[in-house]
Amino acid sequence: MIGVRVRLTFPEALVREPIMARLVTEQGVVPNIRRADVGEHSGWIVCELDGEAVAIDRALEWLGAQGVQVDLLGDIVES
């Protein structure tokens, strides 16, 4: 298991979509939201994603494919 800290930025078209719920159910990773600011037209979340290394990689690719901007914040912790 690893954890990675990321900033996820959501464009207006995705603000109302259940992206984080789908991340859990479809990608098998667990987000721990540390900070967030979500408005009508955009939003961002800083969170730690926990899971198997392969699942984290797949989840980050999936988020990008959905239109979410993914910025790695550099903290990777193995547990």
C-alpha positions as a printed Julia matrix, in Angstrom:
79×3 Matrix{Float64}:
   0.0    0.0     0.0
   1.14   3.52   -0.75
  -0.24   6.99   -0.29
   0.3    9.93   -2.61
  -0.62  13.57   -2.06
  -2.25  15.31   -5.04
  -4.1   18.44   -5.98
  -7.08  17.79   -8.2
  -8.52  20.72  -10.15
 -12.01  20.34  -11.6
 -13.3   22.4   -14.55
 -16.83  23.74  -14.52
 -18.21  20.77  -16.46
 -17.09  18.36  -13.71
 -17.9   20.33  -10.56
 -21.27  18.61  -10.12
 -20.09  15.13  -11.15
 -19.46  12.45   -8.46
 -15.83  12.0    -9.5
 -14.55  11.22   -5.98
 -17.26   8.58   -5.42
 -16.41   6.97   -8.74
 -12.72   7.09   -7.82
 -13.44   4.9    -4.81
 -15.9    2.49   -6.43
 -14.3    2.12   -9.87
 -10.59   2.58   -9.13
 -10.26   1.06   -5.67
  -8.36   3.9    -4.0
  -9.3    5.77   -0.85
  -9.08   9.59   -0.84
  -8.44  11.48    2.37
  -9.46  15.06    1.6
  -7.2   17.55    3.38
  -8.4   20.82    1.81
 -10.93  21.81   -0.78
 -12.57  24.78   -2.42
 -15.5   24.01   -4.7
 -17.61  26.7    -6.32
 -20.13  26.98   -9.11
 -17.57  27.24  -11.9
 -14.5   25.34  -10.69
 -13.05  23.53   -7.74
  -9.93  21.97   -6.32
  -9.16  19.31   -3.76
  -5.89  18.51   -2.02
  -6.03  14.91   -0.91
  -4.03  11.83   -0.11
  -4.85   8.81   -2.23
  -4.22   5.47   -0.53
  -4.13   2.08   -2.22
  -1.98  -0.39   -4.08
   0.67   1.24   -6.29
  -0.93  -0.11   -9.47
  -4.37   1.16   -8.41
  -2.95   4.63   -7.63
  -1.29   4.84  -11.05
  -4.47   3.68  -12.76
  -6.57   6.16  -10.74
  -4.33   9.1   -11.64
  -4.57   8.21  -15.34
  -8.34   7.8   -15.02
  -8.71  11.2   -13.35
  -6.77  12.85  -16.17
  -8.89  11.07  -18.78
 -12.03  12.41  -17.07
 -10.74  15.99  -17.5
  -9.42  16.54  -13.97
  -6.07  18.29  -13.76
  -3.8   16.19  -11.54
  -0.78  17.75   -9.83
   1.45  15.49   -7.74
   2.55  17.22   -4.56
   5.51  14.91   -4.12
   4.63  12.99   -0.97
   4.61   9.23   -1.5
   4.41   7.16    1.64
   4.62   3.38    1.74
   2.73   1.61    4.47
